[in-house]
């Protein structure tokens, strides 16, 4: 886990604003794997369990993913730009709701 959380948030926020690709080493709790990812950061938010989360387009999975900051082992902001996605935070939330919460029939 990062010792200087506010510095980490500031650095990632700048990558979001500047549309810079982030390379990270991430520990997935679901598969218990360490993976290297190239991501296109989209938004940061804090959930109710007091952990910061990064929503990003993952180039490896070719989809938007949620990354918990406390599971990122290392990250680097690259000089490589990416084209902003034509999606709002509300649209992302709605996509996730449809993906994970199927209506009862």
Secondary structure, DSSP 8 states (H G I E B T S, - for coil): --S-HHHHHHHHHHHHHHTEEEEEEEEETTTTEEEEEEEEEEEEEE-TTS-EEEEEEETTTTEEEEEEGGGEEEEEEEEEE----S--HHHHHHHHHHHH-----
